[in-house]
Amino acid sequence: MAEENDILTKLKKGEKVECPVCHNGYYVPVNTTADKAHYFVCTNKECNGHYRWEPIIDIE
């Protein structure tokens, strides 16, 4: 779980994160900036690697 939080922190800062699936590409945000993205895909077109996180929203 700590590794997953580390990946998310790096992605939100806009840092390059190597794709753990293919080790040839890097994750990039889809349709928005890195600080607002919830979905990232690998830059390697032959890879199907992706990273998605869901924000926790508290409704009172």
PDB file of N, CA, C and O in Angstrom:
ATOM      1  N   MET A   1       0.817  -1.191   0.000  1.00  0.00           N
ATOM      2  CA  MET A   1       0.000   0.000   0.000  1.00  0.00           C
ATOM      3  C   MET A   1       0.866   1.262   0.000  1.00  0.00           C
ATOM      4  O   MET A   1       0.506   2.259  -0.626  1.00  0.00           O
ATOM      5  N   ALA A   2       1.995   1.226   0.693  1.00  0.00           N
ATOM      6  CA  ALA A   2       2.883   2.390   0.728  1.00  0.00           C
ATOM      7  C   ALA A   2       3.427   2.693  -0.661  1.00  0.00           C
ATOM      8  O   ALA A   2       3.555   3.856  -1.043  1.00  0.00           O
ATOM      9  N   GLU A   3       3.749   1.634  -1.423  1.00  0.00           N
ATOM     10  CA  GLU A   3       4.261   1.831  -2.783  1.00  0.00           C
ATOM     11  C   GLU A   3       3.196   2.480  -3.661  1.00  0.00           C
ATOM     12  O   GLU A   3       3.508   3.350  -4.475  1.00  0.00           O
ATOM     13  N   GLU A   4       1.943   2.063  -3.502  1.00  0.00           N
ATOM     14  CA  GLU A   4       0.848   2.636  -4.287  1.00  0.00           C
ATOM     15  C   GLU A   4       0.669   4.123  -3.968  1.00  0.00           C
ATOM     16  O   GLU A   4       0.453   4.926  -4.876  1.00  0.00           O
ATOM     17  N   ASN A   5       0.757   4.495  -2.695  1.00  0.00           N
ATOM     18  CA  ASN A   5       0.656   5.908  -2.312  1.00  0.00           C
ATOM     19  C   ASN A   5       1.823   6.706  -2.863  1.00  0.00           C
ATOM     20  O   ASN A   5       1.659   7.865  -3.242  1.00  0.00           O
ATOM     21  N   ASP A   6       3.014   6.087  -2.910  1.00  0.00           N
ATOM     22  CA  ASP A   6       4.196   6.747  -3.456  1.00  0.00           C
ATOM     23  C   ASP A   6       4.009   7.031  -4.946  1.00  0.00           C
ATOM     24  O   ASP A   6       4.356   8.113  -5.420  1.00  0.00           O
ATOM     25  N   ILE A   7       3.463   6.067  -5.684  1.00  0.00           N
ATOM     26  CA  ILE A   7       3.198   6.253  -7.115  1.00  0.00           C
ATOM     27  C   ILE A   7       2.201   7.390  -7.312  1.00  0.00           C
ATOM     28  O   ILE A   7       2.414   8.258  -8.159  1.00  0.00           O
ATOM     29  N   LEU A   8       1.134   7.393  -6.551  1.00  0.00           N
ATOM     30  CA  LEU A   8       0.120   8.441  -6.677  1.00  0.00           C
ATOM     31  C   LEU A   8       0.711   9.814  -6.366  1.00  0.00           C
ATOM     32  O   LEU A   8       0.437  10.779  -7.078  1.00  0.00           O
ATOM     33  N   THR A   9       1.510   9.908  -5.322  1.00  0.00           N
ATOM     34  CA  THR A   9       2.140  11.179  -4.957  1.00  0.00           C
ATOM     35  C   THR A   9       3.020  11.689  -6.086  1.00  0.00           C
ATOM     36  O   THR A   9       2.973  12.871  -6.425  1.00  0.00           O
ATOM     37  N   LYS A  10       3.820  10.809  -6.670  1.00  0.00           N
ATOM     38  CA  LYS A  10       4.698  11.200  -7.779  1.00  0.00           C
ATOM     39  C   LYS A  10       3.886  11.633  -8.999  1.00  0.00           C
ATOM     40  O   LYS A  10       4.218  12.627  -9.646  1.00  0.00           O
ATOM     41  N   LEU A  11       2.824  10.889  -9.313  1.00  0.00           N
ATOM     42  CA  LEU A  11       1.993  11.236 -10.465  1.00  0.00           C
ATOM     43  C   LEU A  11       1.330  12.595 -10.270  1.00  0.00           C
ATOM     44  O   LEU A  11       1.287  13.399 -11.201  1.00  0.00           O
ATOM     45  N   LYS A  12       0.814  12.859  -9.078  1.00  0.00           N
ATOM     46  CA  LYS A  12       0.137  14.130  -8.803  1.00  0.00           C
ATOM     47  C   LYS A  12       1.097  15.314  -8.896  1.00  0.00           C
ATOM     48  O   LYS A  12       0.684  16.425  -9.227  1.00  0.00           O
ATOM     49  N   LYS A  13       2.386  15.077  -8.603  1.00  0.00           N
ATOM     50  CA  LYS A  13       3.396  16.135  -8.701  1.00  0.00           C
ATOM     51  C   LYS A  13       3.867  16.334 -10.138  1.00  0.00           C
ATOM     52  O   LYS A  13       4.582  17.293 -10.433  1.00  0.00           O
ATOM     53  N   GLY A  14       3.467  15.430 -11.033  1.00  0.00           N
ATOM     54  CA  GLY A  14       3.877  15.539 -12.426  1.00  0.00           C
ATOM     55  C   GLY A  14       5.208  14.874 -12.718  1.00  0.00           C
ATOM     56  O   GLY A  14       5.788  15.090 -13.782  1.00  0.00           O
ATOM     57  N   GLU A  15       5.704  14.060 -11.780  1.00  0.00           N
ATOM     58  CA  GLU A  15       6.978  13.368 -11.971  1.00  0.00           C
ATOM     59  C   GLU A  15       6.809  12.194 -12.929  1.00  0.00           C
ATOM     60  O   GLU A  15       5.709  11.663 -13.085  1.00  0.00           O
ATOM     61  N   LYS A  16       7.902  11.795 -13.567  1.00  0.00           N
ATOM     62  CA  LYS A  16       7.886  10.629 -14.450  1.00  0.00           C
ATOM     63  C   LYS A  16       7.846   9.363 -13.600  1.00  0.00           C
ATOM     64  O   LYS A  16       8.685   9.173 -12.720  1.00  0.00           O
ATOM     65  N   VAL A  17       6.868   8.499 -13.867  1.00  0.00           N
ATOM     66  CA  VAL A  17       6.755   7.221 -13.177  1.00  0.00           C
ATOM     67  C   VAL A  17       6.802   6.127 -14.231  1.00  0.00           C
ATOM     68  O   VAL A  17       5.956   6.074 -15.124  1.00  0.00           O
ATOM     69  N   GLU A  18       7.799   5.254 -14.120  1.00  0.00           N
ATOM     70  CA  GLU A  18       7.952   4.158 -15.081  1.00  0.00           C
ATOM     71  C   GLU A  18       6.793   3.179 -14.960  1.00  0.00           C
ATOM     72  O   GLU A  18       6.351   2.859 -13.856  1.00  0.00           O
ATOM     73  N   CYS A  19       6.308   2.710 -16.094  1.00  0.00           N
ATOM     74  CA  CYS A  19       5.221   1.732 -16.117  1.00  0.00           C
ATOM     75  C   CYS A  19       5.739   0.392 -15.592  1.00  0.00           C
ATOM     76  O   CYS A  19       6.698  -0.148 -16.143  1.00  0.00           O
ATOM     77  N   PRO A  20       5.124  -0.154 -14.536  1.00  0.00           N
ATOM     78  CA  PRO A  20       5.574  -1.438 -13.998  1.00  0.00           C
ATOM     79  C   PRO A  20       5.158  -2.631 -14.863  1.00  0.00           C
ATOM     80  O   PRO A  20       5.616  -3.750 -14.633  1.00  0.00           O
ATOM     81  N   VAL A  21       4.302  -2.401 -15.848  1.00  0.00           N
ATOM     82  CA  VAL A  21       3.851  -3.484 -16.725  1.00  0.00           C
ATOM     83  C   VAL A  21       4.890  -3.776 -17.802  1.00  0.00           C
ATOM     84  O   VAL A  21       5.286  -4.928 -17.983  1.00  0.00           O
ATOM     85  N   CYS A  22       5.338  -2.739 -18.522  1.00  0.00           N
ATOM     86  CA  CYS A  22       6.258  -2.945 -19.648  1.00  0.00           C
ATOM     87  C   CYS A  22       7.682  -2.460 -19.374  1.00  0.00           C
ATOM     88  O   CYS A  22       8.616  -2.885 -20.054  1.00  0.00           O
ATOM     89  N   HIS A  23       7.857  -1.593 -18.406  1.00  0.00           N
ATOM     90  CA  HIS A  23       9.161  -1.001 -18.059  1.00  0.00           C
ATOM     91  C   HIS A  23       9.788  -0.223 -19.214  1.00  0.00           C
ATOM     92  O   HIS A  23      10.986   0.057 -19.179  1.00  0.00           O
ATOM     93  N   ASN A  24       9.010   0.132 -20.235  1.00  0.00           N
ATOM     94  CA  ASN A  24       9.509   0.912 -21.367  1.00  0.00           C
ATOM     95  C   ASN A  24       8.856   2.279 -21.464  1.00  0.00           C
ATOM     96  O   ASN A  24       9.420   3.194 -22.063  1.00  0.00           O
ATOM     97  N   GLY A  25       7.685   2.426 -20.887  1.00  0.00           N
ATOM     98  CA  GLY A  25       6.956   3.684 -20.980  1.00  0.00           C
ATOM     99  C   GLY A  25       6.796   4.340 -19.621  1.00  0.00           C
ATOM    100  O   GLY A  25       7.252   3.828 -18.599  1.00  0.00           O
ATOM    101  N   TYR A  26       6.134   5.487 -19.640  1.00  0.00           N
ATOM    102  CA  TYR A  26       5.863   6.249 -18.424  1.00  0.00           C
ATOM    103  C   TYR A  26       4.383   6.607 -18.391  1.00  0.00           C
ATOM    104  O   TYR A  26       3.738   6.731 -19.432  1.00  0.00           O
ATOM    105  N   TYR A  27       3.857   6.772 -17.181  1.00  0.00           N
ATOM    106  CA  TYR A  27       2.459   7.151 -17.037  1.00  0.00           C
ATOM    107  C   TYR A  27       2.267   8.632 -17.349  1.00  0.00           C
ATOM    108  O   TYR A  27       3.047   9.474 -16.904  1.00  0.00           O
ATOM    109  N   VAL A  28       1.219   8.947 -18.119  1.00  0.00           N
ATOM    110  CA  VAL A  28       0.832  10.324 -18.415  1.00  0.00           C
ATOM    111  C   VAL A  28      -0.663  10.470 -18.124  1.00  0.00           C
ATOM    112  O   VAL A  28      -1.414   9.505 -18.269  1.00  0.00           O
ATOM    113  N   PRO A  29      -1.109  11.675 -17.711  1.00  0.00           N
ATOM    114  CA  PRO A  29      -2.522  11.879 -17.409  1.00  0.00           C
ATOM    115  C   PRO A  29      -3.374  11.890 -18.676  1.00  0.00           C
ATOM    116  O   PRO A  29      -2.901  12.234 -19.759  1.00  0.00           O
ATOM    117  N   VAL A  30      -4.633  11.508 -18.518  1.00  0.00           N
ATOM    118  CA  VAL A  30      -5.574  11.479 -19.638  1.00  0.00           C
ATOM    119  C   VAL A  30      -6.496  12.695 -19.552  1.00  0.00           C
ATOM    120  O   VAL A  30      -7.199  12.875 -18.558  1.00  0.00           O
ATOM    121  N   ASN A  31      -6.492  13.524 -20.591  1.00  0.00           N
ATOM    122  CA  ASN A  31      -7.416  14.654 -20.775  1.00  0.00           C
ATOM    123  C   ASN A  31      -7.395  15.731 -19.698  1.00  0.00           C
ATOM    124  O   ASN A  31      -8.379  16.458 -19.560  1.00  0.00           O
ATOM    125  N   THR A  32      -6.333  15.863 -18.942  1.00  0.00           N
ATOM    126  CA  THR A  32      -6.244  16.917 -17.932  1.00  0.00           C
ATOM    127  C   THR A  32      -4.804  17.043 -17.460  1.00  0.00           C
ATOM    128  O   THR A  32      -3.911  16.371 -17.975  1.00  0.00           O
ATOM    129  N   THR A  33      -4.589  17.900 -16.486  1.00  0.00           N
ATOM    130  CA  THR A  33      -3.250  18.047 -15.916  1.00  0.00           C
ATOM    131  C   THR A  33      -3.021  16.981 -14.850  1.00  0.00           C
ATOM    132  O   THR A  33      -3.974  16.398 -14.332  1.00  0.00           O
ATOM    133  N   ALA A  34      -1.767  16.731 -14.528  1.00  0.00           N
ATOM    134  CA  ALA A  34      -1.423  15.667 -13.587  1.00  0.00           C
ATOM    135  C   ALA A  34      -2.026  15.888 -12.204  1.00  0.00           C
ATOM    136  O   ALA A  34      -2.420  14.926 -11.545  1.00  0.00           O
ATOM    137  N   ASP A  35      -2.102  17.132 -11.757  1.00  0.00           N
ATOM    138  CA  ASP A  35      -2.628  17.388 -10.415  1.00  0.00           C
ATOM    139  C   ASP A  35      -4.137  17.181 -10.303  1.00  0.00           C
ATOM    140  O   ASP A  35      -4.658  17.061  -9.194  1.00  0.00           O
ATOM    141  N   LYS A  36      -4.851  17.138 -11.439  1.00  0.00           N
ATOM    142  CA  LYS A  36      -6.304  16.942 -11.431  1.00  0.00           C
ATOM    143  C   LYS A  36      -6.732  15.568 -11.933  1.00  0.00           C
ATOM    144  O   LYS A  36      -7.899  15.202 -11.798  1.00  0.00           O
ATOM    145  N   ALA A  37      -5.816  14.808 -12.504  1.00  0.00           N
ATOM    146  CA  ALA A  37      -6.154  13.543 -13.161  1.00  0.00           C
ATOM    147  C   ALA A  37      -6.471  12.430 -12.166  1.00  0.00           C
ATOM    148  O   ALA A  37      -5.904  12.363 -11.075  1.00  0.00           O
ATOM    149  N   HIS A  38      -7.388  11.566 -12.572  1.00  0.00           N
ATOM    150  CA  HIS A  38      -7.703  10.355 -11.823  1.00  0.00           C
ATOM    151  C   HIS A  38      -7.302   9.120 -12.619  1.00  0.00           C
ATOM    152  O   HIS A  38      -7.379   8.003 -12.107  1.00  0.00           O
ATOM    153  N   TYR A  39      -6.875   9.308 -13.868  1.00  0.00           N
ATOM    154  CA  TYR A  39      -6.553   8.189 -14.750  1.00  0.00           C
ATOM    155  C   TYR A  39      -5.280   8.511 -15.524  1.00  0.00           C
ATOM    156  O   TYR A  39      -5.160   9.579 -16.125  1.00  0.00           O
ATOM    157  N   PHE A  40      -4.339   7.586 -15.503  1.00  0.00           N
ATOM    158  CA  PHE A  40      -3.061   7.733 -16.194  1.00  0.00           C
ATOM    159  C   PHE A  40      -2.840   6.501 -17.062  1.00  0.00           C
ATOM    160  O   PHE A  40      -3.205   5.392 -16.670  1.00  0.00           O
ATOM    161  N   VAL A  41      -2.245   6.685 -18.234  1.00  0.00           N
ATOM    162  CA  VAL A  41      -1.957   5.564 -19.137  1.00  0.00           C
ATOM    163  C   VAL A  41      -0.473   5.560 -19.486  1.00  0.00           C
ATOM    164  O   VAL A  41       0.217   6.571 -19.359  1.00  0.00           O
ATOM    165  N   CYS A  42      -0.003   4.407 -19.925  1.00  0.00           N
ATOM    166  CA  CYS A  42       1.392   4.238 -20.316  1.00  0.00           C
ATOM    167  C   CYS A  42       1.627   4.871 -21.687  1.00  0.00           C
ATOM    168  O   CYS A  42       0.766   4.802 -22.564  1.00  0.00           O
ATOM    169  N   THR A  43       2.797   5.486 -21.867  1.00  0.00           N
ATOM    170  CA  THR A  43       3.140   6.118 -23.144  1.00  0.00           C
ATOM    171  C   THR A  43       3.526   5.103 -24.213  1.00  0.00           C
ATOM    172  O   THR A  43       3.556   5.441 -25.396  1.00  0.00           O
ATOM    173  N   ASN A  44       3.821   3.871 -23.820  1.00  0.00           N
ATOM    174  CA  ASN A  44       4.172   2.814 -24.767  1.00  0.00           C
ATOM    175  C   ASN A  44       2.886   2.314 -25.430  1.00  0.00           C
ATOM    176  O   ASN A  44       2.027   1.739 -24.761  1.00  0.00           O
ATOM    177  N   LYS A  45       2.751   2.529 -26.733  1.00  0.00           N
ATOM    178  CA  LYS A  45       1.520   2.173 -27.457  1.00  0.00           C
ATOM    179  C   LYS A  45       1.249   0.668 -27.460  1.00  0.00           C
ATOM    180  O   LYS A  45       0.104   0.254 -27.636  1.00  0.00           O
ATOM    181  N   GLU A  46       2.274  -0.152 -27.270  1.00  0.00           N
ATOM    182  CA  GLU A  46       2.095  -1.604 -27.259  1.00  0.00           C
ATOM    183  C   GLU A  46       1.687  -2.123 -25.880  1.00  0.00           C
ATOM    184  O   GLU A  46       1.360  -3.300 -25.727  1.00  0.00           O
ATOM    185  N   CYS A  47       1.706  -1.253 -24.889  1.00  0.00           N
ATOM    186  CA  CYS A  47       1.399  -1.644 -23.511  1.00  0.00           C
ATOM    187  C   CYS A  47      -0.036  -1.240 -23.162  1.00  0.00           C
ATOM    188  O   CYS A  47      -0.561  -0.257 -23.683  1.00  0.00           O
ATOM    189  N   ASN A  48      -0.649  -2.002 -22.287  1.00  0.00           N
ATOM    190  CA  ASN A  48      -2.000  -1.690 -21.822  1.00  0.00           C
ATOM    191  C   ASN A  48      -1.970  -1.223 -20.363  1.00  0.00           C
ATOM    192  O   ASN A  48      -2.981  -1.287 -19.665  1.00  0.00           O
ATOM    193  N   GLY A  49      -0.803  -0.755 -19.911  1.00  0.00           N
ATOM    194  CA  GLY A  49      -0.665  -0.333 -18.525  1.00  0.00           C
ATOM    195  C   GLY A  49      -1.437   0.943 -18.241  1.00  0.00           C
ATOM    196  O   GLY A  49      -1.457   1.867 -19.054  1.00  0.00           O
ATOM    197  N   HIS A  50      -2.072   0.983 -17.079  1.00  0.00           N
ATOM    198  CA  HIS A  50      -2.795   2.175 -16.656  1.00  0.00           C
ATOM    199  C   HIS A  50      -2.843   2.233 -15.132  1.00  0.00           C
ATOM    200  O   HIS A  50      -2.623   1.228 -14.456  1.00  0.00           O
ATOM    201  N   TYR A  51      -3.129   3.403 -14.607  1.00  0.00           N
ATOM    202  CA  TYR A  51      -3.245   3.613 -13.167  1.00  0.00           C
ATOM    203  C   TYR A  51      -4.456   4.510 -12.936  1.00  0.00           C
ATOM    204  O   TYR A  51      -4.566   5.591 -13.513  1.00  0.00           O
ATOM    205  N   ARG A  52      -5.356   4.042 -12.085  1.00  0.00           N
ATOM    206  CA  ARG A  52      -6.571   4.811 -11.793  1.00  0.00           C
ATOM    207  C   ARG A  52      -6.760   4.871 -10.286  1.00  0.00           C
ATOM    208  O   ARG A  52      -6.528   3.891  -9.579  1.00  0.00           O
ATOM    209  N   TRP A  53      -7.183   6.027  -9.807  1.00  0.00           N
ATOM    210  CA  TRP A  53      -7.520   6.154  -8.397  1.00  0.00           C
ATOM    211  C   TRP A  53      -8.840   6.891  -8.275  1.00  0.00           C
ATOM    212  O   TRP A  53      -9.180   7.726  -9.114  1.00  0.00           O
ATOM    213  N   GLU A  54      -9.573   6.579  -7.231  1.00  0.00           N
ATOM    214  CA  GLU A  54     -10.872   7.200  -6.985  1.00  0.00           C
ATOM    215  C   GLU A  54     -10.768   8.067  -5.737  1.00  0.00           C
ATOM    216  O   GLU A  54     -10.400   7.569  -4.673  1.00  0.00           O
ATOM    217  N   PRO A  55     -11.083   9.341  -5.847  1.00  0.00           N
ATOM    218  CA  PRO A  55     -11.023  10.204  -4.662  1.00  0.00           C
ATOM    219  C   PRO A  55     -12.127   9.845  -3.673  1.00  0.00           C
ATOM    220  O   PRO A  55     -13.205   9.397  -4.062  1.00  0.00           O
ATOM    221  N   ILE A  56     -11.843  10.045  -2.412  1.00  0.00           N
ATOM    222  CA  ILE A  56     -12.834   9.799  -1.365  1.00  0.00           C
ATOM    223  C   ILE A  56     -13.586  11.106  -1.126  1.00  0.00           C
ATOM    224  O   ILE A  56     -12.989  12.125  -0.778  1.00  0.00           O
ATOM    225  N   ILE A  57     -14.885  11.063  -1.316  1.00  0.00           N
ATOM    226  CA  ILE A  57     -15.717  12.256  -1.155  1.00  0.00           C
ATOM    227  C   ILE A  57     -16.691  12.006  -0.010  1.00  0.00           C
ATOM    228  O   ILE A  57     -17.492  11.073  -0.059  1.00  0.00           O
ATOM    229  N   ASP A  58     -16.618  12.839   1.015  1.00  0.00           N
ATOM    230  CA  ASP A  58     -17.524  12.734   2.153  1.00  0.00           C
ATOM    231  C   ASP A  58     -18.688  13.692   1.951  1.00  0.00           C
ATOM    232  O   ASP A  58     -18.492  14.891   1.751  1.00  0.00           O
ATOM    233  N   ILE A  59     -19.894  13.154   2.006  1.00  0.00           N
ATOM    234  CA  ILE A  59     -21.096  13.975   1.880  1.00  0.00           C
ATOM    235  C   ILE A  59     -21.802  13.962   3.229  1.00  0.00           C
ATOM    236  O   ILE A  59     -22.154  12.908   3.759  1.00  0.00           O
ATOM    237  N   GLU A  60     -21.996  15.138   3.759  1.00  0.00           N
ATOM    238  CA  GLU A  60     -22.643  15.223   5.070  1.00  0.00           C
ATOM    239  C   GLU A  60     -24.055  15.712   4.947  1.00  0.00           C
ATOM    240  O   GLU A  60     -24.752  15.845   5.953  1.00  0.00           O
TER     241      GLU A  60
END
